[in-house]
Amino acid sequence: MAETVVNADQPQGGAPEGEATRRDFIHIAAGAAAAGAGVMVAWPLINSMNPAADTLALSTTEFDTSKVQEGMQVVITWQGKPVFLRNRSAAELQKVVADNTASDLKDPQTDAERTKPGHEAMLVVLASCTHLGCIPTFGSGDYGGWFCPCHGSHYDASGRIRKGPAPLNLVVPEYEFTAGSTIRIG
Amino acid sequence: MSGHESTYIPKTGVEKWLDTRLPIVRFGADYLALPTPKNLNYWYTFGAILSICLVTQIATGIFLAMHYQPNTAMAFASVERIMRDVNGGWLIRYVHANGASMFFVAVYIHMLRGLYYGSYKAPREMIWILGCIIFFLMIATAFLGYVLPWGQMSYWGAEVITNLVGAIPMIGEPILIWLRGGPAIDNATLNRFFSLHYLLPFVIFGVVVLHLWALHTAGQNNPVGILIPKDREKKDMVPFHPYYTVKDGFALIVFLMMFAVFVFFMPNALGHADNYIPANPLVTPAHIVPEWYMLPFYAILRAVPDKFGGVVAMFGAIGILFVLPWLDTSKVRSMRYRPTMKVFFMIFVVNGLLLGWCGAQLPDAQVVPGMPSFFLVDGQLNSYLWLTRLATLYYFAFFAVILPLVGLRETPLKIPASISEPVLSGPDVMSGAVPAQAEKKG
């Protein structure tokens, strides 16, 4: 602030040079009030960009997994994002369980941690490569799970990252079996 | 900046570095240090309030546009979604909708202030003309925005107002189709209105910058209406900060309190219930009225029995403001010293309110119920039609007849030699005091 002294003869709070004056207090109080008001104005505007009530209401998806044939996967959408439902064959299941202790697991997890008890063959993962979010290709790559062509990430049939730049396994969303083979994601 | 010396001294190295390359801090500091007449009253505070209004409208508008769908099939529902589902959307929309009204309250007071104190006279004509441009853009922006919710009033307002263009002889019809983007108000119209409604506030912002530039070049007027001579600057001026930052800040808080009363306690009081009915091209509302701030001009439009004539009168009502500096023949700026003009001014204010009242009534309705009257030309004398015509006549006469004639014939009161004189008890003797006169600056 440029202090233009128009009325230099006016006392500025009456304190000696260098000490805090009433005017300093008023300046700080006014500045604090202005800053508080600014936050209170900005908050509702910024908050309006958060997911709206109707968006949040779309947060669950139901699907009957009996439609997924063995050895195949079905892609469904949940909250606007693709989800892989993969019904692993016996051979694939055997391999991913054997790989539970493999040394090249970057993000070690057992297959059991990634599935629901009683539904071991059914894997539910977000169809989004944990590197930069591309959709990996089904059944290709060095481990027969998924291969992400964007930057060469190899996932096994449990969706675990085995090779390439992706840091984490394909994400298993929150889901549960509600009735028989029907799942509700979210 | 009114020939005022810069007092900013960059202290830190960063400030020095920046000041020699882009003196933006200097600009801000000089703005705050600007010598301002010390006798400005609260009528002068609305300039600051208006700048806040504009920023508020732009800020809320940007966030509304993030959720709004400019499509005839989705617009109405998207506005309702903002009201119900978007976090704080109800608040943002009500602030935006009522903010438009507050903007016009402030701009009307601001304009009447300028009219009363002669702020449009030399050397300030450019400030006034730029202000008129801002006012015109505000009307356009408000109209375009009102169409967006795609309610019944939105749709039929757009229908009626675009139809005005059709009144232009010969080329009216093709221009109308070009304006609407089709044979009727439809998706193309809504899309372009949304685009323009987003654009124009930024144009207004640009013209506001010019408005302030012109203001700081010519210097502020003041309620006494005299130019403050250089040698009295120390006596009659105070730096803008802290004196007017605090005064404007206080006024702003009072203004925001009134604004908040509308937003939180009667958010739809200034609107029209029909706009909560989705637009229906097959049904016209019984009574199409614009928002309150357009009513005086709507009344003038309806006062003329000819379609094109009405359009000319309505635009003329705004257009005549542009030439106001050359219609007023008086050498005295402030109406404080023009007792005759002051009376005409008060009548003008009441007349403006009357025009607004008329704009909201049905033209054929009786002004005084049951009072017998006679048929005159095309309607009963005791009808809003004729009341509107009388008020319209005064509106134009005020600018085209009263201002030129009174300026030539009146005897103004004695004008103080300085702005301090009227408020000081003793004689404020100063060396080389020159009597004030409306001197022309180059």
HADDOCK unambig.tbl for C-alpha pairs under 7 A between the chains (distance, minus, plus):
assign (segid A and resid 1 and name CA) (segid B and resid 29 and name CA) 6.08 0.50 0.50
assign (segid A and resid 2 and name CA) (segid B and resid 8 and name CA) 5.76 0.50 0.50
assign (segid A and resid 2 and name CA) (segid B and resid 29 and name CA) 5.57 0.50 0.50
assign (segid A and resid 2 and name CA) (segid B and resid 33 and name CA) 6.83 0.50 0.50
assign (segid A and resid 4 and name CA) (segid B and resid 33 and name CA) 6.33 0.50 0.50
assign (segid A and resid 6 and name CA) (segid B and resid 238 and name CA) 6.96 0.50 0.50
assign (segid A and resid 44 and name CA) (segid B and resid 88 and name CA) 5.82 0.50 0.50
assign (segid A and resid 45 and name CA) (segid B and resid 63 and name CA) 6.63 0.50 0.50
assign (segid A and resid 47 and name CA) (segid B and resid 87 and name CA) 6.16 0.50 0.50
assign (segid A and resid 48 and name CA) (segid B and resid 86 and name CA) 5.93 0.50 0.50
assign (segid A and resid 48 and name CA) (segid B and resid 87 and name CA) 4.58 0.50 0.50
assign (segid A and resid 48 and name CA) (segid B and resid 88 and name CA) 5.80 0.50 0.50
assign (segid A and resid 48 and name CA) (segid B and resid 89 and name CA) 6.35 0.50 0.50
assign (segid A and resid 50 and name CA) (segid B and resid 87 and name CA) 7.00 0.50 0.50
assign (segid A and resid 52 and name CA) (segid B and resid 85 and name CA) 5.23 0.50 0.50
assign (segid A and resid 52 and name CA) (segid B and resid 86 and name CA) 4.39 0.50 0.50
assign (segid A and resid 52 and name CA) (segid B and resid 87 and name CA) 5.83 0.50 0.50
assign (segid A and resid 53 and name CA) (segid B and resid 85 and name CA) 4.53 0.50 0.50
assign (segid A and resid 53 and name CA) (segid B and resid 86 and name CA) 6.26 0.50 0.50
assign (segid A and resid 54 and name CA) (segid B and resid 85 and name CA) 5.77 0.50 0.50
